[in-house]
Amino acid sequence: MSVAFMKEESAETAAETLLPERPISPHPNLVTETGLKALETQLAEARTAFELANAIEDINEKRRQLAGPSRDIRYIVERLRTAQVMTDPVSTETVAFGSKVKFSRDDGRVQAYRIVGEDEADPKAGTISYVSPVARLLLGKGMGDVVTLNGQELEIVAIS
């Protein structure tokens, strides 16, 4: 095998291992108890992936496999360091962090979301980030209140 080929492979591998950092939000890192546990689980999984990748003998493959877990560990450690655990709201009078809010739209759709931290938000699973446009409008509002988003009215029909 040519030495030139080895250098080219190493250059390609080096480029593959320079992953961009996961962006850290400028907003306070508010999390629910569940969100904190999820971050801890993600950190354990990333550390396991790192250990498995570190056991690979081929140096180029090791670099490729270490890139993702290394980046994830740095991100998750920072998110855990800055996490501010928020207790569940004690009142259902107004929408707050941790509330589940149900609202109806002008077009007849009814949607319900729990307002959570950025890292735990998953709209398909029924959670949205407290900094999302919808959550920002709903926070502090009560039953029957109407907010407008992109020209469409959303009426709060339940808070739990």
Z-matrix of the N, CA and C atoms (Angstrom, degrees):
N
C 1 1.450
C 2 1.523 1 108.10
N 3 1.301 2 115.92 1 138.83
C 4 1.457 3 122.62 2 -177.96
C 5 1.531 4 110.82 3 -74.15
N 6 1.326 5 115.72 4 142.92
C 7 1.462 6 121.15 5 176.51
C 8 1.532 7 109.22 6 -64.69
N 9 1.328 8 116.52 7 -36.08
C 10 1.466 9 120.66 8 179.16
C 11 1.525 10 110.38 9 -60.69
N 12 1.329 11 116.12 10 -39.34
C 13 1.462 12 119.51 11 178.59
C 14 1.521 13 110.24 12 -64.69
N 15 1.275 14 118.11 13 -40.47
C 16 1.467 15 121.92 14 179.62
C 17 1.529 16 110.48 15 -62.82
N 18 1.319 17 117.41 16 -42.65
C 19 1.461 18 120.24 17 179.86
C 20 1.520 19 110.72 18 -64.91
N 21 1.348 20 116.52 19 -40.45
C 22 1.450 21 120.22 20 179.58
C 23 1.526 22 109.88 21 -63.19
N 24 1.320 23 115.69 22 -43.21
C 25 1.457 24 119.40 23 178.95
C 26 1.529 25 110.21 24 -62.09
N 27 1.331 26 116.83 25 -40.76
C 28 1.456 27 120.22 26 179.91
C 29 1.527 28 111.11 27 -65.81
N 30 1.330 29 116.93 28 -37.82
C 31 1.461 30 120.15 29 178.47
C 32 1.526 31 110.00 30 -65.30
N 33 1.340 32 116.39 31 -42.20
C 34 1.460 33 119.73 32 177.58
C 35 1.518 34 110.50 33 -63.31
N 36 1.316 35 115.67 34 -42.25
C 37 1.460 36 120.03 35 179.88
C 38 1.511 37 110.45 36 -64.14
N 39 1.312 38 117.50 37 -41.59
C 40 1.467 39 120.86 38 179.39
C 41 1.525 40 110.17 39 -60.46
N 42 1.323 41 116.70 40 -41.00
C 43 1.459 42 120.30 41 179.79
C 44 1.530 43 110.69 42 -65.85
N 45 1.330 44 117.02 43 -36.13
C 46 1.461 45 120.93 44 179.66
C 47 1.518 46 112.26 45 -70.74
N 48 1.316 47 117.93 46 -23.46
C 49 1.460 48 120.57 47 -176.42
C 50 1.520 49 112.94 48 -92.73
N 51 1.318 50 117.70 49 -3.99
C 52 1.463 51 121.19 50 178.35
C 53 1.524 52 109.79 51 -94.27
N 54 1.307 53 115.03 52 72.18
C 55 1.457 54 119.76 53 179.88
C 56 1.523 55 109.63 54 -79.19
N 57 1.318 56 117.67 55 144.52
C 58 1.467 57 119.04 56 176.48
C 59 1.532 58 109.17 57 -68.58
N 60 1.313 59 115.22 58 148.43
C 61 1.464 60 119.78 59 178.85
C 62 1.525 61 109.55 60 -65.96
N 63 1.322 62 116.60 61 149.14
C 64 1.454 63 120.83 62 173.46
C 65 1.523 64 106.69 63 -72.02
N 66 1.321 65 117.63 64 129.18
C 67 1.470 66 119.40 65 -176.51
C 68 1.531 67 112.19 66 -66.79
N 69 1.326 68 114.52 67 138.42
C 70 1.455 69 121.70 68 176.55
C 71 1.531 70 107.62 69 -96.85
N 72 1.300 71 116.18 70 127.09
C 73 1.461 72 121.58 71 -178.87
C 74 1.524 73 111.08 72 -64.42
N 75 1.325 74 117.11 73 145.17
C 76 1.462 75 120.18 74 176.19
C 77 1.537 76 112.63 75 -79.34
N 78 1.335 77 116.87 76 -8.82
C 79 1.466 78 121.29 77 -178.42
C 80 1.524 79 110.58 78 -80.76
N 81 1.336 80 117.12 79 155.95
C 82 1.471 81 119.29 80 174.58
C 83 1.530 82 109.28 81 -55.36
N 84 1.319 83 116.08 82 142.47
C 85 1.465 84 121.73 83 -176.16
C 86 1.527 85 110.21 84 -88.96
N 87 1.330 86 115.66 85 71.56
C 88 1.456 87 121.02 86 178.60
C 89 1.523 88 108.74 87 -78.19
N 90 1.338 89 116.37 88 136.08
C 91 1.467 90 121.36 89 179.30
C 92 1.523 91 109.87 90 -139.38
N 93 1.313 92 115.42 91 155.19
C 94 1.454 93 121.10 92 171.09
C 95 1.523 94 107.02 93 -86.64
N 96 1.330 95 116.78 94 170.45
C 97 1.480 96 120.55 95 174.98
C 98 1.520 97 109.43 96 -57.71
N 99 1.329 98 116.39 97 -42.27
C 100 1.464 99 121.62 98 179.51
C 101 1.524 100 110.60 99 -63.52
N 102 1.325 101 116.60 100 -40.46
C 103 1.463 102 121.01 101 178.99
C 104 1.522 103 112.14 102 -64.11
N 105 1.329 104 116.79 103 -39.44
C 106 1.462 105 120.80 104 177.68
C 107 1.526 106 110.33 105 -63.38
N 108 1.321 107 116.56 106 -44.27
C 109 1.470 108 120.56 107 178.70
C 110 1.529 109 110.85 108 -63.36
N 111 1.329 110 116.65 109 -37.91
C 112 1.464 111 120.46 110 178.77
C 113 1.529 112 110.66 111 -64.49
N 114 1.338 113 117.26 112 -40.81
C 115 1.466 114 120.42 113 176.77
C 116 1.525 115 110.52 114 -62.84
N 117 1.318 116 117.06 115 -41.89
C 118 1.476 117 120.63 116 178.94
C 119 1.524 118 110.89 117 -63.11
N 120 1.331 119 116.90 118 -39.95
C 121 1.465 120 121.44 119 177.42
C 122 1.526 121 110.66 120 -65.31
N 123 1.343 122 116.54 121 -43.19
C 124 1.466 123 120.40 122 178.65
C 125 1.523 124 111.04 123 -61.78
N 126 1.331 125 116.75 124 -38.42
C 127 1.467 126 120.21 125 178.57
C 128 1.517 127 110.32 126 -64.65
N 129 1.314 128 117.86 127 -44.03
C 130 1.467 129 121.43 128 178.59
C 131 1.532 130 110.43 129 -61.16
N 132 1.336 131 116.72 130 -41.64
C 133 1.466 132 120.59 131 178.87
C 134 1.521 133 111.24 132 -65.76
N 135 1.321 134 117.37 133 -41.37
C 136 1.470 135 121.07 134 179.17
C 137 1.530 136 110.26 135 -65.18
N 138 1.322 137 117.10 136 -39.38
C 139 1.473 138 120.26 137 178.59
C 140 1.523 139 111.00 138 -66.60
N 141 1.328 140 117.27 139 -37.62
C 142 1.466 141 120.79 140 176.48
C 143 1.523 142 110.12 141 -63.98
N 144 1.325 143 116.96 142 -45.10
C 145 1.472 144 121.22 143 178.46
C 146 1.526 145 110.40 144 -61.84
N 147 1.341 146 116.78 145 -38.47
C 148 1.464 147 121.44 146 178.49
C 149 1.524 148 110.25 147 -63.52
N 150 1.326 149 116.74 148 -45.43
C 151 1.466 150 121.03 149 -179.92
C 152 1.526 151 111.09 150 -62.81
N 153 1.323 152 116.77 151 -42.66
C 154 1.461 153 120.51 152 178.50
C 155 1.531 154 111.03 153 -63.24
N 156 1.308 155 116.78 154 -43.12
C 157 1.468 156 120.84 155 179.83
C 158 1.522 157 110.78 156 -66.94
N 159 1.304 158 116.61 157 -36.19
C 160 1.469 159 121.03 158 -178.75
C 161 1.524 160 111.78 159 -66.40
N 162 1.329 161 117.65 160 -20.99
C 163 1.458 162 121.70 161 -179.84
C 164 1.530 163 112.76 162 -83.49
N 165 1.327 164 117.27 163 -7.89
C 166 1.472 165 121.11 164 -179.93
C 167 1.523 166 108.99 165 -69.91
N 168 1.328 167 116.50 166 134.04
C 169 1.467 168 120.48 167 -176.34
C 170 1.527 169 113.19 168 -80.74
N 171 1.317 170 117.74 169 -39.10
C 172 1.462 171 120.34 170 -179.17
C 173 1.528 172 108.47 171 -67.79
N 174 1.331 173 116.52 172 118.39
C 175 1.468 174 121.93 173 -173.66
C 176 1.527 175 112.80 174 -61.13
N 177 1.326 176 116.67 175 -39.91
C 178 1.462 177 119.38 176 -179.94
C 179 1.529 178 111.48 177 -67.45
N 180 1.319 179 116.07 178 -43.17
C 181 1.464 180 119.53 179 178.17
C 182 1.528 181 110.38 180 -67.56
N 183 1.322 182 116.26 181 -37.07
C 184 1.469 183 120.11 182 177.79
C 185 1.524 184 110.39 183 -59.97
N 186 1.335 185 116.90 184 -46.00
C 187 1.471 186 120.71 185 178.99
C 188 1.521 187 111.14 186 -59.52
N 189 1.339 188 115.89 187 -44.25
C 190 1.467 189 120.20 188 179.77
C 191 1.529 190 110.97 189 -61.59
N 192 1.324 191 115.91 190 -43.95
C 193 1.467 192 120.18 191 -175.94
C 194 1.530 193 113.04 192 -75.54
N 195 1.330 194 117.51 193 -25.04
C 196 1.465 195 121.12 194 179.93
C 197 1.531 196 112.72 195 -80.46
N 198 1.308 197 117.67 196 -23.59
C 199 1.469 198 121.43 197 -173.36
C 200 1.524 199 113.06 198 -56.97
N 201 1.313 200 117.17 199 -51.21
C 202 1.466 201 120.81 200 -177.42
C 203 1.522 202 112.87 201 -64.79
N 204 1.336 203 117.90 202 -54.62
C 205 1.467 204 118.74 203 -179.97
C 206 1.532 205 113.37 204 -60.30
N 207 1.328 206 117.70 205 -36.01
C 208 1.468 207 120.36 206 178.81
C 209 1.527 208 110.54 207 -62.52
N 210 1.313 209 115.68 208 -45.85
C 211 1.463 210 120.68 209 179.23
C 212 1.528 211 110.39 210 -64.18
N 213 1.332 212 116.60 211 -43.56
C 214 1.460 213 120.15 212 -179.54
C 215 1.528 214 111.57 213 -63.52
N 216 1.312 215 117.36 214 -40.66
C 217 1.469 216 121.26 215 178.88
C 218 1.526 217 110.01 216 -60.81
N 219 1.331 218 117.34 217 -46.56
C 220 1.474 219 120.03 218 179.26
C 221 1.528 220 111.12 219 -58.87
N 222 1.323 221 116.26 220 -43.71
C 223 1.463 222 121.15 221 -178.99
C 224 1.532 223 110.89 222 -64.93
N 225 1.316 224 116.48 223 -51.10
C 226 1.463 225 120.61 224 -174.62
C 227 1.525 226 111.27 225 -66.63
N 228 1.325 227 117.65 226 -39.17
C 229 1.468 228 120.24 227 177.30
C 230 1.526 229 110.12 228 -59.38
N 231 1.315 230 117.13 229 -42.26
C 232 1.464 231 120.84 230 178.66
C 233 1.527 232 110.95 231 -66.08
N 234 1.321 233 117.33 232 -41.36
C 235 1.468 234 120.40 233 179.09
C 236 1.525 235 111.06 234 -66.00
N 237 1.313 236 117.41 235 -37.85
C 238 1.468 237 119.84 236 176.57
C 239 1.523 238 110.79 237 -67.90
N 240 1.331 239 116.52 238 -38.92
C 241 1.462 240 120.90 239 -179.54
C 242 1.524 241 111.30 240 -62.53
N 243 1.326 242 116.81 241 -36.04
C 244 1.463 243 120.61 242 -175.45
C 245 1.533 244 113.57 243 -99.55
N 246 1.337 245 116.88 244 1.87
C 247 1.467 246 120.44 245 -176.71
C 248 1.524 247 111.80 246 -62.81
N 249 1.317 248 115.16 247 134.90
C 250 1.461 249 123.01 248 174.59
C 251 1.525 250 106.55 249 -118.82
N 252 1.337 251 115.23 250 102.67
C 253 1.452 252 120.02 251 -177.22
C 254 1.529 253 109.52 252 -72.22
N 255 1.311 254 115.17 253 125.81
C 256 1.456 255 122.06 254 -179.88
C 257 1.532 256 108.50 255 -104.00
N 258 1.319 257 115.93 256 134.61
C 259 1.455 258 119.81 257 177.38
C 260 1.524 259 109.34 258 -75.76
N 261 1.321 260 115.29 259 156.93
C 262 1.460 261 119.47 260 177.63
C 263 1.523 262 109.06 261 -63.43
N 264 1.319 263 117.44 262 145.61
C 265 1.464 264 119.79 263 -179.86
C 266 1.534 265 110.72 264 -62.91
N 267 1.329 266 115.55 265 142.33
C 268 1.462 267 120.38 266 -179.58
C 269 1.525 268 111.68 267 -89.38
N 270 1.315 269 116.67 268 -15.02
C 271 1.458 270 120.92 269 -177.48
C 272 1.525 271 110.20 270 -121.93
N 273 1.324 272 114.58 271 149.83
C 274 1.466 273 119.77 272 174.10
C 275 1.531 274 110.06 273 -110.78
N 276 1.325 275 115.46 274 18.21
C 277 1.467 276 120.91 275 179.03
C 278 1.531 277 111.50 276 -72.30
N 279 1.340 278 115.75 277 -39.88
C 280 1.462 279 120.55 278 -179.84
C 281 1.519 280 109.44 279 -132.59
N 282 1.322 281 115.51 280 156.47
C 283 1.457 282 122.07 281 178.64
C 284 1.527 283 108.84 282 -73.45
N 285 1.328 284 115.78 283 129.53
C 286 1.462 285 121.76 284 179.53
C 287 1.521 286 109.03 285 -137.72
N 288 1.332 287 115.78 286 170.93
C 289 1.460 288 120.74 287 175.14
C 290 1.527 289 107.56 288 -56.14
N 291 1.313 290 116.97 289 128.67
C 292 1.456 291 122.21 290 -179.31
C 293 1.516 292 113.49 291 95.41
N 294 1.330 293 117.47 292 -12.60
C 295 1.468 294 120.72 293 178.96
C 296 1.520 295 110.81 294 -71.77
N 297 1.325 296 114.33 295 150.02
C 298 1.455 297 119.80 296 168.16
C 299 1.520 298 104.72 297 -102.35
N 300 1.307 299 115.93 298 123.50
C 301 1.467 300 120.77 299 -176.44
C 302 1.526 301 109.40 300 -121.36
N 303 1.314 302 114.42 301 133.74
C 304 1.468 303 121.62 302 178.50
C 305 1.521 304 106.70 303 -112.01
N 306 1.329 305 115.74 304 132.21
C 307 1.463 306 119.67 305 -179.32
C 308 1.517 307 110.29 306 -140.08
N 309 1.338 308 114.80 307 153.92
C 310 1.464 309 120.06 308 177.03
C 311 1.523 310 108.46 309 -108.36
N 312 1.309 311 114.80 310 147.86
C 313 1.458 312 122.08 311 179.38
C 314 1.525 313 109.64 312 -104.48
N 315 1.335 314 115.18 313 163.50
C 316 1.464 315 121.31 314 177.28
C 317 1.525 316 112.35 315 -54.02
N 318 1.329 317 116.81 316 -35.45
C 319 1.462 318 120.73 317 -175.07
C 320 1.529 319 112.87 318 -82.13
N 321 1.345 320 117.03 319 5.27
C 322 1.460 321 120.76 320 176.93
C 323 1.522 322 115.13 321 96.09
N 324 1.325 323 117.25 322 -13.82
C 325 1.466 324 119.69 323 178.92
C 326 1.523 325 109.81 324 -67.33
N 327 1.310 326 115.58 325 143.19
C 328 1.459 327 121.78 326 173.72
C 329 1.529 328 106.42 327 -118.49
N 330 1.329 329 115.25 328 128.25
C 331 1.458 330 120.57 329 -178.63
C 332 1.519 331 109.29 330 -127.43
N 333 1.339 332 115.13 331 152.67
C 334 1.453 333 120.49 332 177.06
C 335 1.528 334 108.77 333 -136.71
N 336 1.319 335 115.55 334 133.22
C 337 1.460 336 121.19 335 179.26
C 338 1.524 337 109.52 336 -139.38
N 339 1.309 338 115.30 337 148.64
C 340 1.457 339 121.01 338 170.19
C 341 1.524 340 106.00 339 -96.92
N 342 1.315 341 116.77 340 135.73
C 343 1.459 342 121.35 341 -179.08
C 344 1.525 343 108.62 342 -91.14
N 345 1.343 344 115.45 343 119.81
C 346 1.466 345 122.33 344 -172.54
C 347 1.530 346 110.60 345 -134.98
N 348 1.320 347 116.07 346 -173.72
C 349 1.459 348 122.21 347 177.87
C 350 1.518 349 112.20 348 -73.20
N 351 1.316 350 115.07 349 165.58
C 352 1.463 351 120.84 350 -175.67
C 353 1.527 352 113.36 351 -61.74
N 354 1.319 353 117.46 352 -41.88
C 355 1.462 354 120.33 353 -176.39
C 356 1.525 355 112.89 354 -72.97
N 357 1.308 356 118.13 355 -20.85
C 358 1.458 357 120.62 356 -177.97
C 359 1.524 358 113.11 357 -101.51
N 360 1.319 359 117.48 358 -2.24
C 361 1.464 360 121.17 359 -178.85
C 362 1.524 361 110.93 360 -70.05
N 363 1.325 362 114.58 361 133.11
C 364 1.463 363 122.39 362 177.19
C 365 1.531 364 107.47 363 -153.03
N 366 1.334 365 117.85 364 90.91
C 367 1.467 366 120.52 365 -176.12
C 368 1.529 367 114.01 366 -52.09
N 369 1.324 368 117.79 367 -36.14
C 370 1.468 369 120.02 368 179.48
C 371 1.527 370 111.16 369 -64.93
N 372 1.333 371 116.67 370 -26.63
C 373 1.464 372 121.31 371 179.00
C 374 1.526 373 111.65 372 -95.53
N 375 1.331 374 117.09 373 3.47
C 376 1.454 375 120.43 374 175.61
C 377 1.518 376 115.36 375 90.37
N 378 1.329 377 117.38 376 21.22
C 379 1.463 378 120.63 377 176.47
C 380 1.521 379 109.77 378 -126.87
N 381 1.344 380 115.59 379 142.76
C 382 1.462 381 120.52 380 176.03
C 383 1.520 382 109.06 381 -131.44
N 384 1.307 383 115.63 382 152.12
C 385 1.453 384 122.16 383 179.87
C 386 1.523 385 110.92 384 -70.57
N 387 1.320 386 114.76 385 144.25
C 388 1.463 387 119.84 386 179.38
C 389 1.522 388 112.51 387 -64.79
N 390 1.334 389 117.98 388 -14.89
C 391 1.463 390 120.47 389 178.01
C 392 1.531 391 112.40 390 -98.73
N 393 1.334 392 117.21 391 2.56
C 394 1.465 393 120.09 392 177.64
C 395 1.527 394 109.24 393 -68.88
N 396 1.313 395 117.60 394 153.98
C 397 1.470 396 120.23 395 -179.28
C 398 1.530 397 113.09 396 -55.50
N 399 1.326 398 118.15 397 -42.18
C 400 1.461 399 120.94 398 -179.28
C 401 1.526 400 109.91 399 -64.88
N 402 1.322 401 116.82 400 -49.27
C 403 1.464 402 120.03 401 -178.01
C 404 1.521 403 111.44 402 -61.71
N 405 1.318 404 117.27 403 -41.27
C 406 1.475 405 120.19 404 179.69
C 407 1.523 406 111.41 405 -58.78
N 408 1.334 407 115.95 406 -38.76
C 409 1.458 408 119.81 407 178.87
C 410 1.530 409 112.30 408 -70.98
N 411 1.328 410 117.00 409 -34.89
C 412 1.459 411 121.11 410 -174.62
C 413 1.522 412 113.90 411 -82.66
N 414 1.327 413 117.58 412 -29.23
C 415 1.469 414 120.63 413 -177.15
C 416 1.530 415 110.52 414 -57.48
N 417 1.326 416 115.57 415 130.76
C 418 1.455 417 121.45 416 178.58
C 419 1.521 418 114.35 417 86.86
N 420 1.316 419 117.31 418 -7.42
C 421 1.463 420 121.19 419 -179.72
C 422 1.531 421 109.81 420 -88.86
N 423 1.343 422 115.71 421 163.11
C 424 1.456 423 121.21 422 -178.77
C 425 1.514 424 112.40 423 -120.51
N 426 1.330 425 114.71 424 179.21
C 427 1.473 426 121.82 425 178.33
C 428 1.526 427 110.61 426 -53.88
N 429 1.328 428 116.16 427 133.88
C 430 1.450 429 121.21 428 177.69
C 431 1.518 430 114.22 429 85.15
N 432 1.332 431 117.84 430 -13.12
C 433 1.469 432 119.98 431 177.84
C 434 1.521 433 110.03 432 -66.24
N 435 1.310 434 114.77 433 147.86
C 436 1.458 435 121.70 434 179.67
C 437 1.527 436 108.34 435 -120.05
N 438 1.333 437 116.03 436 132.44
C 439 1.464 438 121.96 437 175.11
C 440 1.519 439 107.57 438 -122.71
N 441 1.320 440 115.93 439 157.95
C 442 1.457 441 120.45 440 -179.72
C 443 1.522 442 109.98 441 -115.53
N 444 1.327 443 115.33 442 128.77
C 445 1.465 444 122.44 443 178.53
C 446 1.522 445 108.20 444 -129.60
N 447 1.327 446 115.74 445 118.28
C 448 1.472 447 121.14 446 179.38
C 449 1.536 448 111.55 447 52.32
N 450 1.313 449 115.88 448 41.36
C 451 1.455 450 120.71 449 177.07
C 452 1.517 451 114.67 450 79.90
N 453 1.313 452 117.72 451 1.25
C 454 1.463 453 120.56 452 179.82
C 455 1.527 454 109.62 453 -112.90
N 456 1.336 455 115.02 454 136.21
C 457 1.462 456 119.47 455 179.98
C 458 1.523 457 111.38 456 -86.13
N 459 1.338 458 115.00 457 138.50
C 460 1.456 459 122.13 458 175.91
C 461 1.532 460 106.59 459 -120.36
N 462 1.324 461 117.00 460 124.05
C 463 1.458 462 121.08 461 179.61
C 464 1.527 463 109.56 462 -108.88
N 465 1.312 464 116.67 463 127.20
C 466 1.467 465 121.65 464 179.62
C 467 1.515 466 108.63 465 -73.92
N 468 1.348 467 115.86 466 121.89
C 469 1.466 468 120.75 467 -178.15
C 470 1.528 469 112.45 468 -110.36
N 471 1.332 470 118.33 469 -15.96
C 472 1.472 471 120.67 470 177.79
C 473 1.525 472 109.55 471 -161.86
N 474 1.334 473 114.93 472 146.18
C 475 1.462 474 122.14 473 175.47
C 476 1.527 475 106.51 474 -133.91
N 477 1.312 476 116.29 475 127.66
C 478 1.469 477 118.84 476 176.96
C 479 1.513 478 110.43 477 -140.07
